């Protein structure tokens, strides 16, 4: 099936991994292997995502046998927008569906749909804290 709204695999994995860390924050460090197994994804792909999240300041890492990954800040201080933008860069409200304006039209062929969807996404992601997401999904976690 197709959808007009798409999110990259990296952004999806980042949001899922961060929610996992928030739900399991009381256990301290978590291995990337554990997170990769939880979401049935490549540990190598997850490690690349984690690197970006570390650069964004939302995850911390510790090397060694007792090391792993954990949230760098409390989940109530991390927005979903921070996580998304760590993967995708700034979310622009007015994006051409072709990636850049290549057509000769004065207005977008979709009217204001793209701009409206992007504004709605930005509003939701910027107001939603990781702690809120963790509370919603915690009941679904064994």
Secondary structure, DSSP 8 states (H G I E B T S, - for coil): ---SS---HHHHHHHHHHHHHHHTGGG--B-HHHHHHHTT--HHHHHHHHHHHHHTTSEEEE-STT-EEEESS-GGG-BHHHHHHHHH----SS--TTSS--S--SS-TTTTHHHHHHHHHHHHHHH-BHHHHHHHHGGG--
